[in-house]
Amino acid sequence: MNYLPNGAYRPYPPYQDPTPWAAGVTVAVMVGLLTAVAVYAFGDALAQVHPILAVVVNLVAAGGAAPTAWRWRYAPVTRWVLAGGAAGVLLGWLALLFGGLAA
């Protein structure tokens, strides 16, 4: 039912803006690509110093950013950026893993 906090009845459900799928997916893809390149480049540079250092720094960075990302996941614009960033981190890690296995 559509009752207000004071007990009054509202005949129509509250209006919600439509989800901006085109703009949101574009933002998510761009952020994902930039993040994947950054994670790969940084991980590759650290792996040249020491492979364990690359793994530890990546895990610490992801673990430190995760609580903030979890709190912001429902913000209207921020959720697209977070989705792209999370996908980019995963793609960067996969590229590092496959690159390390191929070497």
Secondary structure by P-SEA (a helix, b strand, c coil): cccccccccccccccccccaaaaaaaaaaaaaaaaaaaaaaaaaaaaaacaaaaaaaaaaaaaaaaaaaaaacccaaaaaaaaaaaaaaaaaaaaaaaaaaac
